[in-house]
Amino acid sequence: MSRVVVMGGSRGIGLETVKALLERGHHVIAFSRGANSLQLDHPKLTRVSGDAKNADDTRAALKDADVVVQALGVPVSLKLFTGPIDLFSSATRTLVPVMEDMNINRLIAVTGFGAGDSKDAISCVQKVPFNIFFGQAYRDKSAQEALIKNSTLDWTIVRPGVLTNQRLKRPYRVRTQPLEWRNGIISRAAVADYIASAIDDPATIGAQPVLAN
């Protein structure tokens, strides 16, 4: 089993990923500002509190890690709409050289449908409201993706659609080809399940699937 650092592991997709990895027997390091308040007990779980934009905190969290899952998020607030938002790119600009220096090759990063080249798959009807409500965050997610793609890491970029808190239900759609990409709903639990399955699947290296039913 792998030692997996989940960045942003105290809530949202990160928390669901922590649970999914523990169920599969991995050793999990939940790394976030709120890690110490994580209401989850497991013998293979370690909590590390820190700032993903800080190189020293990141290096400490990644000690002896095999895999990093980057599942960062920003709270819903006025800043989400007005910006500026730089969490995703700044944290990635910190993470990539630390991973390369520590010889940790495997990175799975969660961005979203509409980031990077998947923005071209947004329908004309959705483009205006998408840019109004999510443009600030997704421009930064696109910068995040570019940093990852320009790295030497074995990366997978996961792009979920509209997120729900529904229970995991299989099968769910994994759209790997650009012609298949489209928006839809997907549960956080399903995204976490895909991440947990991708860790040891070499076929997902260099993939950038859209998860949306």
C-alpha angles and dihedrals in degrees: 000000000000132000103236127192112207110199108206090022099152099074147010119006090349093059092045089050091052089054094046093050093048090051088056093051101255124143105244131201110196106206121189143110089265098041094118091060093053108131097214129104124197133143091234095049124099122184119213119183116207151110117281089209092058115088095206093051091047094049091050092051093049096053109134092355123150099189136022124208113195108203103156124163141180124224120252105262141126088278090064088067102032102034154157096194120174104150095109098048095037093050091047092048086056097041103049099060091043091054092045092049092048093046093240104147108176119085128168112187128189115214118145147248105291096039122113116345092345088078087080089064094060109112120244090246092055100042099082098048090040092056093045096051104027106018096104094051096041095050086057091045088053089054088049091054092049091053091051094047091050092053129091092240129119094245139181120190114205117201113191123190124220107342127228135180095232121135119267111279122181137243102043126171121265107187108196102166123074092230089059096049115117138139124264141129127294131170122243087234091058092050089051091049091053092049092051091050093046096056094082098028111100090192089072094059108113091011124130105189126182112225109206130127 
